[in-house]
């Protein structure tokens, strides 16, 4: 088992024979792909991250993310359409929150995996530098 795989939680690394996607219909796989497409935009990930601490209105999201109002509104509409966020109106304010916190687990899993990959690449680069320095002597 690789260092990357062994560092991931057991509940998220099922055996290959247990892969749920292998049992899904093409239309169901398209839904999964569409979900990942929604999360494939950095501004939307920034908004998701801003909502990690709880529900916020558009002004609070703008303040947290530094994104423009039109940009935030556009991405919130996409996130809501995908079911990643839900909105509730309270007086004149509309508040957004994450519909299912598993999205944070998913993002953490990806970030941790990438962090491990980057660290492994840095270690290999360091080894190459040491070898290069030894050859230059």
C-alpha positions, 0 to 999 in steps of 0.5 A: 500500500502506498504512503498516500493510500495508507494515510487516507481514512479507511472509510474513504478507501474501499477495496477496488471490488467495492467501488460504487461507481463501477455499479452505477449507470452512465446517467448516474456517473454523469451526475457524479461528474457534474457534481465534481465540475461544480467544485472544479472552479476556484471561486466556488471552492473559495465560497465553500470554504467561507461557509465552513464556519456557518451560514452567511449572507452575500455581503459576508461571503464577499467580505470573506472571499474578496470576490465581487458581488456579481461573481459571488451571486453567479457562483452561489446560484450554481452551487445551489443548483447542484445542491451543495448550498441551500439558501434561507431568507430571513427578512431582507437577507438571504443566507447560504449554508452548506447543504451537506458537510461531507463536502468539507471532508471531500475537500480535506481529502483532496487537499491532504492527498495533494499535500502528500504528493507535493511533499513526495515530489519535494523529497525527490527533488531534494534527492536529485539536488544532492545527487547533482551536487555530488556529481558536480564535485 
